[in-house]
Amino acid sequence: MMEEKLLFRLEEFIDAPIEVVFDYVDDDEKIKLWNDYMIENIYENETKKNTPGSKFISVQQFGRKKISVEVELLEFEPPNKIIMVSDSKEGTSYTRYFLTREYDGTRLVMESSIIPKNTYYRILTKLFGGLGKYVYEEQIQALKDYVELRDFED
């Protein structure tokens, strides 16, 4: 079995309370306010959607390409942690959000990693795996801008 490879790690300070930042990372309708790619999440069980082990289909659009991925929630600890996993032809991907309360705001760390399915995808991951960082950097910056503006207006 291949080992997990960290694709990228982003860290951002957001000038807003941790509960507000977590809400904008967790609530689908609020995610759509800052994430240009998210269309919807379709839950197996709406009442248990924030329970570890729950699954949903994440639908996102990148240009003209619409992508649907089955995601499982591994850990959910408001307002500090969300860890999700998904499987694709490329391998098993992990997305982790860690939030830490700081004196004057929130530290957000977002990590993306993959366990490649085979040697071919391991090589592709080495060559191109970090490219997603630029997409996520833009989105994390959009989250920061949106939440700080919202917090500023309150």
Long-range contacts (C-beta under 8 A, 24 or more apart in sequence): 1-115, 2-91, 2-115, 2-116, 2-117, 2-118, 2-122, 3-115, 4-94, 4-113, 4-114, 4-115, 5-113, 5-114, 5-115, 5-116, 5-122, 5-125, 5-126, 5-129, 6-111, 6-112, 6-113, 7-112, 7-113, 7-114, 7-125, 7-129, 7-130, 7-132, 7-133, 8-111, 8-112, 8-129, 8-130, 8-132, 8-133, 8-136, 9-109, 9-110, 9-111, 9-112, 10-108, 10-109, 10-110, 10-111, 10-133, 10-136, 10-137, 10-140, 11-107, 11-108, 11-109, 11-110, 12-107, 12-108, 12-140, 12-141, 12-143, 12-144, 13-102, 13-105, 13-106, 13-107, 13-108, 14-105, 14-106, 14-107, 14-108, 14-143, 14-144, 14-147, 14-148, 15-104, 15-105, 15-148, 15-151, 16-105, 16-106, 16-147, 16-148, 16-150, 16-151, 17-101, 17-105, 17-106, 17-151, 18-79, 18-80, 18-99, 18-100, 18-101, 18-106, 19-79, 20-106, 20-147, 20-150, 20-151, 21-79, 21-99, 21-106, 21-108, 21-143, 21-147, 22-78, 22-79, 22-80, 22-99, 23-79, 24-143, 24-146, 24-147, 25-82, 25-97, 25-99, 25-108, 25-143, 26-50, 26-78, 26-82, 33-146, 34-139, 34-142, 34-143, 34-145, 34-146, 34-147, 35-139, 35-142, 35-143, 36-138, 36-139, 36-142, 37-61, 37-62, 37-135, 37-139, 39-66, 41-71, 49-73, 50-76, 50-78, 51-76, 52-76, 58-86, 62-135, 89-117, 89-121, 90-114, 90-116, 90-117, 90-121, 90-124, 90-125, 91-115, 91-116, 91-117, 91-121, 91-125, 92-117, 108-140, 108-143, 110-136, 110-140, 112-136
